[in-house]
Amino acid sequence: MVCKHCGNQLSLEDEVCPFCGMENEAAKKHIEEMRHFSGQFHQVKKEAIEETGKIKSYMPWLVLIGVLAAANVLVLTLLENVYWVEDRIEKLEVQLREDSYYDRLCELEAKKDYVALGFCYVGENFYHSKRLREFAAVADAGETYGKLVESLGVIAAYQQGLAGEEDLDEKMRSFGDTLQRLYEVTDGEYYSYITRYSGEKHEETLSDIREETEALLTVICGCSEEELEQMRTMKASELSALIQGKIRRERIR
């Protein structure tokens, strides 16, 4: 099995990718189903022993549970094989057009169209190419930046009375997590991991994305340079609290 987020090999027992830390949905479902069937089996066995001291009368139920568990494993195996085939086809398609894709990403980076670069990289499954993984950090930062821009647009509309409390609350639920993610990708703990394919080649771009984000935070939310410096090491909950406080103060003004 291949991680659909970073392209590295996984096993069906890996609930989380050991390489990128993203959730392995197929493994999670498999493990949950097996735990469910295992729980049913032990419950039936316990009841049988307590009531009769024998398992014989419960044999049909045990057989049924066993069949269902086996069927579950079979279905997941088939799904894994289908995913493997689709993954190989996608990988081949990306590799065949690798040069043109590389040029497209370079062009988007040169134009500073970071949002388009991020969604292009993820949407076209460019992580299948080791060469294109050079843009992994920029793509992650660009996609995250795009989500922040969308949320900041709602914040600006709220301050002008064009958006309500519900619109603001919906965006603020994930704002702290998203902003923290951007700081981690551009200059945090995750930075050293995600830039292993590019080194310092795109460091200027990552810095530019962070600076653009902070410029918007200054204009829309009224963040000071001192606050921006502190925000780079804050937790998601702290970031959300800080921004929400500033949003409401700015609106009162």
C-alpha positions as CSV (number, residue, x, y, z in Angstrom):
1,M,0.0,0.0,0.0
2,V,1.2,3.5,-0.8
3,C,0.5,6.6,1.3
4,K,-1.7,8.9,-0.9
5,H,-0.2,11.9,0.8
6,C,3.6,11.4,0.5
7,G,3.9,8.3,-1.8
8,N,5.9,6.1,0.7
9,Q,5.1,2.4,1.3
10,L,2.7,1.5,4.1
11,S,1.4,-1.7,5.5
12,L,-2.3,-2.5,6.3
13,E,-1.4,-2.3,10.0
14,D,-0.1,1.3,9.8
15,E,-2.8,3.6,11.1
16,V,-0.6,6.6,10.6
17,C,2.0,7.0,7.9
18,P,5.5,6.8,9.6
19,F,6.9,9.2,7.0
20,C,4.5,12.1,6.8
21,G,2.2,11.5,9.9
22,M,-1.0,11.5,7.9
23,E,-3.8,9.1,8.7
24,N,-4.0,5.8,6.7
25,E,-7.8,5.5,6.2
26,A,-7.7,2.0,4.8
27,A,-5.7,0.7,7.7
28,K,-7.9,2.5,10.2
29,K,-11.0,0.9,8.8
30,H,-9.4,-2.5,8.8
31,I,-8.2,-2.3,12.4
32,E,-11.6,-1.0,13.6
33,E,-13.5,-3.8,11.8
34,M,-11.1,-6.5,13.2
35,R,-11.5,-5.0,16.7
36,H,-15.3,-5.1,16.3
37,F,-15.3,-8.8,15.2
38,S,-12.8,-9.7,17.9
39,G,-15.0,-8.1,20.5
40,Q,-18.1,-9.9,19.3
41,F,-16.3,-13.3,19.3
42,H,-15.1,-12.9,22.9
43,Q,-18.5,-11.7,24.1
44,V,-20.2,-14.7,22.6
45,K,-17.6,-17.1,23.9
46,K,-17.9,-15.6,27.4
47,E,-21.7,-15.9,27.4
48,A,-21.5,-19.5,26.2
49,I,-19.1,-20.6,28.9
50,E,-21.1,-18.8,31.6
51,E,-24.4,-20.4,30.7
52,T,-23.5,-23.9,29.6
53,G,-19.8,-24.3,30.0
54,K,-19.7,-25.2,26.3
55,I,-19.3,-23.4,23.0
56,K,-21.1,-26.0,20.9
57,S,-24.6,-24.3,21.0
58,Y,-23.1,-21.0,19.9
59,M,-21.1,-22.6,17.0
60,P,-23.4,-21.1,14.2
61,W,-22.8,-17.6,15.6
62,L,-19.0,-18.2,15.9
63,V,-19.0,-19.5,12.3
64,L,-20.9,-16.4,11.1
65,I,-18.6,-14.0,12.9
66,G,-15.6,-15.9,11.4
67,V,-17.1,-15.7,7.9
68,L,-17.8,-12.0,8.3
69,A,-14.3,-11.3,9.6
70,A,-12.8,-13.3,6.7
71,A,-15.0,-11.4,4.2
72,N,-13.9,-8.1,5.7
73,V,-10.2,-9.0,5.2
74,L,-10.9,-10.2,1.6
75,V,-12.7,-7.0,0.7
76,L,-10.0,-4.8,2.2
77,T,-7.4,-6.9,0.3
78,L,-9.2,-6.4,-2.9
79,L,-9.6,-2.7,-2.3
80,E,-5.9,-2.5,-1.5
81,N,-5.0,-4.2,-4.8
82,V,-7.4,-1.8,-6.7
83,Y,-5.7,1.1,-5.0
84,W,-2.3,-0.3,-5.8
85,V,-3.2,-0.5,-9.5
86,E,-4.7,3.0,-9.6
87,D,-1.7,4.3,-7.7
88,R,0.7,2.8,-10.3
89,I,-1.3,4.3,-13.2
90,E,-1.2,7.7,-11.6
91,K,2.5,7.4,-10.9
92,L,3.2,6.4,-14.5
93,E,1.2,9.3,-15.9
94,V,3.0,11.8,-13.7
95,Q,6.4,10.4,-14.6
96,L,5.6,10.5,-18.4
97,R,4.8,14.3,-18.1
98,E,7.3,15.1,-15.5
99,D,9.2,17.7,-17.5
100,S,6.1,19.7,-18.4
101,Y,4.8,19.5,-14.8
102,Y,8.2,20.7,-13.5
103,D,8.1,23.7,-15.8
104,R,4.5,24.5,-14.8
105,L,5.4,24.5,-11.1
106,C,8.5,26.7,-11.8
107,E,6.3,29.1,-13.7
108,L,3.7,29.3,-10.8
109,E,6.5,29.9,-8.3
110,A,8.0,32.6,-10.4
111,K,4.6,34.3,-10.7
112,K,4.2,33.9,-6.9
113,D,0.9,32.2,-7.5
114,Y,1.5,30.0,-4.5
115,V,-2.2,29.0,-4.0
116,A,-2.4,27.6,-7.5
117,L,0.9,25.9,-7.1
118,G,-0.3,24.2,-3.9
119,F,-3.6,22.9,-5.3
120,C,-1.9,21.9,-8.6
121,Y,0.7,19.8,-6.8
122,V,-1.9,18.0,-4.6
123,G,-4.6,17.8,-7.2
124,E,-2.4,16.3,-9.9
125,N,-0.7,13.8,-7.4
126,F,2.8,15.2,-8.2
127,Y,4.2,13.5,-5.1
128,H,4.5,10.4,-7.3
129,S,7.6,11.9,-8.8
130,K,10.8,12.2,-6.7
131,R,11.8,15.1,-8.9
132,L,8.6,17.0,-8.3
133,R,8.8,16.4,-4.6
134,E,11.3,19.3,-4.6
135,F,8.1,21.4,-4.5
136,A,6.5,19.6,-1.6
137,A,7.3,22.3,1.0
138,V,6.2,25.1,-1.3
139,A,3.0,23.2,-2.3
140,D,2.1,22.6,1.4
141,A,2.7,26.2,2.3
142,G,0.8,27.4,-0.8
143,E,-2.2,25.3,-0.1
144,T,-2.2,26.3,3.6
145,Y,-1.8,30.0,2.6
146,G,-4.8,29.7,0.3
147,K,-7.0,28.5,3.3
148,L,-5.7,31.4,5.4
149,V,-6.5,33.9,2.7
150,E,-10.1,32.6,2.4
151,S,-10.5,32.8,6.2
152,L,-9.0,36.3,6.3
153,G,-11.4,37.4,3.6
154,V,-14.3,36.4,5.8
155,I,-12.7,38.2,8.8
156,A,-12.5,41.4,6.7
157,A,-16.1,41.0,5.6
158,Y,-17.1,40.5,9.3
159,Q,-15.3,43.7,10.3
160,Q,-17.2,45.6,7.6
161,G,-20.5,44.2,8.7
162,L,-20.8,42.1,5.5
163,A,-20.5,38.7,7.3
164,G,-22.2,37.5,10.5
165,E,-21.0,35.8,13.7
166,E,-21.8,32.3,12.3
167,D,-19.6,32.9,9.2
168,L,-16.8,34.1,11.4
169,D,-17.1,31.2,13.9
170,E,-17.1,28.7,11.1
171,K,-13.7,30.0,9.8
172,M,-12.2,30.5,13.2
173,R,-12.7,26.9,14.2
174,S,-9.7,25.9,12.1
175,F,-7.9,29.2,11.8
176,G,-5.4,28.5,14.6
177,D,-4.6,25.1,13.3
178,T,-4.1,26.4,9.8
179,L,-1.9,29.3,10.8
180,Q,0.2,27.0,13.1
181,R,0.6,24.7,10.1
182,L,1.9,27.5,7.9
183,Y,4.5,28.5,10.5
184,E,5.6,24.8,10.9
185,V,5.9,24.3,7.1
186,T,7.8,27.6,6.5
187,D,10.1,27.7,9.5
188,G,9.1,25.1,12.2
189,E,9.6,21.5,13.2
190,Y,8.0,20.2,10.0
191,Y,10.2,22.4,7.9
192,S,13.3,20.2,8.1
193,Y,11.3,17.1,7.2
194,I,9.3,18.5,4.3
195,T,12.3,20.3,2.7
196,R,14.5,17.2,2.6
197,Y,13.9,16.9,-1.2
198,S,14.7,20.6,-1.9
199,G,17.1,21.7,0.7
200,E,17.4,25.5,0.7
201,K,16.3,25.8,-3.0
202,H,12.9,27.2,-2.2
203,E,13.7,28.9,1.1
204,E,13.1,32.4,-0.4
205,T,9.6,31.3,-1.6
206,L,8.7,29.9,1.8
207,S,9.9,33.1,3.5
208,D,7.8,35.1,1.0
209,I,4.6,33.1,1.8
210,R,5.1,33.7,5.5
211,E,5.7,37.4,5.0
212,E,2.6,37.7,2.8
213,T,0.5,36.0,5.5
214,E,1.9,38.2,8.2
215,A,1.2,41.3,6.1
216,L,-2.4,40.3,5.8
217,L,-2.6,39.6,9.5
218,T,-1.2,43.1,10.1
219,V,-3.7,44.9,7.8
220,I,-6.8,42.9,8.5
221,C,-6.3,41.9,12.2
222,G,-4.1,44.7,13.3
223,C,-1.2,42.4,14.5
224,S,1.9,44.2,15.6
225,E,5.5,43.1,14.8
226,E,5.9,42.0,18.4
227,E,2.8,39.9,18.2
228,L,3.8,38.3,14.9
229,E,7.1,37.3,16.4
230,Q,5.3,35.6,19.3
231,M,2.7,34.0,17.1
232,R,5.4,32.0,15.3
233,T,5.8,29.8,18.4
234,M,2.3,29.8,19.7
235,K,0.0,26.8,19.8
236,A,-3.1,26.6,17.7
237,S,-5.5,27.4,20.5
238,E,-3.4,30.4,21.5
239,L,-3.4,31.7,18.0
240,S,-7.2,31.4,17.6
241,A,-7.7,33.2,20.9
242,L,-5.4,36.0,20.0
243,I,-6.8,36.6,16.5
244,Q,-10.4,36.4,17.8
245,G,-9.7,39.1,20.4
246,K,-8.1,41.4,17.9
247,I,-10.9,40.9,15.3
248,R,-13.5,42.1,17.8
249,R,-11.4,45.0,18.9
250,E,-10.8,46.1,15.3
251,R,-14.5,45.9,14.6
252,I,-15.4,48.1,17.6
253,R,-13.0,50.7,16.3
